[in-house]
Structure formats: C-alpha cells, structure tokens
C-alpha cells in the first residue's frame, strides 16, 4: 500500500519529472494540471500528500491550499508548495496559507522526495514506508511483505491494508464505518459487514502464529488491535 501523492502542476515537463521520481521512490502518483482538477482528484480519492504549484491557471496553488485547510475533510492533508518565488515574504505567504513545506524551482528531485518523506513522517508516520513490528509480527509497506518470527506470511491485499492500519493505530477501537473509510477509502461505498469478512480472513492467516488474538472484537462497537 504505497502512499498516494497528488501533483498539481500545469507545466507538463515538470509534472512528468515529479511523477517519474515519485514513482521510482515507491509512491503512487495522481496528476492534475489545475487547481480545479486537483480538487476533483481529491473528491475522488484522498491522497496522502499534495504537491501544489504556486502559479496555476485560474485558481492559484496558494488559494487551493487555503481551501484545503478550511475543509474538515482535507484539513490535515500534508501540503508541499512548489514555486519559482524565492523571496522570504513569498515563503511566509505559502506557509501561512497552510503549506507544510516550501520547495523552490529549480529543485532537486531527490530533495523533493526527501521532503515528501519528511512531511509524511511528521504528519502521518505510518505512511513513511518504514517497517512496523509488534511481537515478532513485521510489516513492510514498501516491499508489501509480512513476516512472523522471520517467516513469510501470505495475506490478500485487503487483509494487508487492514493489518497495516491496525498495527499503526494500536489500542484504539474503530467502528466498521471508520475502518471502511480508513482502509477502503472514503470514496468507496460497500456494506459495513464486508469488514467482518476480511477480519475473519486476517485472523485465519494469523492464527497459526497465535497473533490472531491481537485483533480483538469490542462488542457493540467494532475492532481493536492489541499492541502491547
């Protein structure tokens, strides 16, 4: 489950440069050529980071950043502003608009990827691509591998996403509706009981190692992953 990066950039060459380097770094890339296209992309599927060019046709990247910060759904979305403006007052304006970071053109693709990872670590550490481990159960989101005591564990893609979410959000109780939003995405409309089916599959895969008991049912509420 690779983090999704929304790139809102109207210059095709720069958009392509960003997309190639981000994909090479293991990210999923969503492209948009204007603020309006960016908003449509976010309505369709919430990205994990948005890279916004300052100067866009029509609505500017700064204006889009302000709108995203005012919307409850996108208030916590990490934003990196990309611009040719180099003056301090411009940087301040971008940061005050809600950007988490500010990268000036021309830029190093490697530096930009590093900035994306840094923003993920600050805002969403569970998406930074690092291995998470609980009681010998290790999951690497970058390689999409799960091991128990060093031995590989086979999981379906949905069970993988579900386990990843649980391991990075231990001890808290989540309702079925919350798990649907967090694991399947808030743009997907499926029955809440679908969660129960995948919980059973996840437990069955973990049962031989005894880790299935960490996925707890909280009667009348939902599910919790025991992390300690």
Secondary structure, DSSP 8 states (H G I E B T S, - for coil): ---EEEEE-S-HHHHHHHHHHHHHTT-EEEEESSHHHHHHHHHHS--SEEEEESS-SSS-HHHHHHHHHHSTTTTT-EEEEEES--SHHHHHHHHHTT-SEEEESS--HHHHHHHHHHHHHHH-GGGSS--EEETTEEEETTTTEEEETTEE----HHHHHHHHHHHHSTT--EEHHHHIIIII-TT----THHHHHHHHHHHHHHHTTTGGGGEEEETTTEEEE---
